[in-house]
Amino acid sequence: MYDFETELSYVRRINREYRAKDESHLFPILGKFNVTERAISRLRDLRKNGLVIDDYEAALDHEISTIVNDERNW
């Protein structure tokens, strides 16, 4: 059985951990935004639109890498 509360608490815990160890404020993309917050926001929007993410932590890592490596941000 799917337990939304358990998933939500897992996502919140992962977000809290990533924010705690976040150092992107030291290296903002063109001084415009925090990479971790942008990645969390993108995944939040995807989940609101119905995307089911099996491994949220891996998805967050991937989204952070995608943002950092996107040449449009430079």
C-alpha positions in Angstrom: 0.0 0.0 0.0 1.3 3.5 -0.9 1.9 5.7 2.1 2.0 9.4 1.1 3.0 10.5 4.6 6.0 8.2 4.7 7.1 9.4 1.3 6.6 13.0 2.2 8.6 12.7 5.4 11.4 11.0 3.4 11.4 13.8 0.8 11.5 16.4 3.6 14.4 14.7 5.4 16.4 14.5 2.2 15.7 18.1 1.4 16.7 19.1 4.9 20.0 17.1 4.7 20.9 18.6 1.3 20.1 22.2 2.5 22.3 21.6 5.6 25.3 20.5 3.5 24.7 22.9 0.7 27.6 25.2 -0.3 26.1 26.5 -3.5 25.7 29.9 -1.9 29.5 30.1 -2.1 29.4 29.5 -5.9 26.1 30.9 -7.1 25.3 30.4 -10.8 26.0 33.9 -12.2 25.1 35.2 -8.7 21.5 34.5 -9.6 20.3 31.4 -7.7 21.1 28.6 -5.3 21.4 25.3 -7.1 20.1 23.1 -4.3 16.9 25.2 -3.9 16.4 25.3 -7.7 16.7 21.5 -7.9 14.3 21.0 -5.0 11.9 23.3 -6.6 12.0 21.6 -9.9 11.4 18.2 -8.3 8.6 19.6 -6.2 6.9 20.9 -9.4 7.4 17.5 -11.2 5.9 15.6 -8.2 2.9 18.0 -8.1 2.3 17.3 -11.7 2.1 13.5 -11.0 5.6 12.3 -11.5 6.4 9.4 -9.2 10.1 9.4 -8.1 11.3 6.0 -6.8 14.7 7.3 -5.6 14.3 10.9 -4.6 17.9 11.3 -3.4 19.3 10.1 -6.7 16.8 12.3 -8.6 17.9 15.3 -6.5 21.6 14.5 -7.2 20.9 14.2 -10.9 18.9 17.5 -11.0 21.7 19.4 -9.2 24.2 18.0 -11.7 22.0 18.9 -14.6 21.7 22.5 -13.4 25.4 22.9 -12.7 26.4 21.4 -16.0 23.8 23.3 -18.1 25.9 25.7 -20.3 22.9 28.0 -20.5 23.5 28.9 -16.9 27.0 30.2 -17.7 
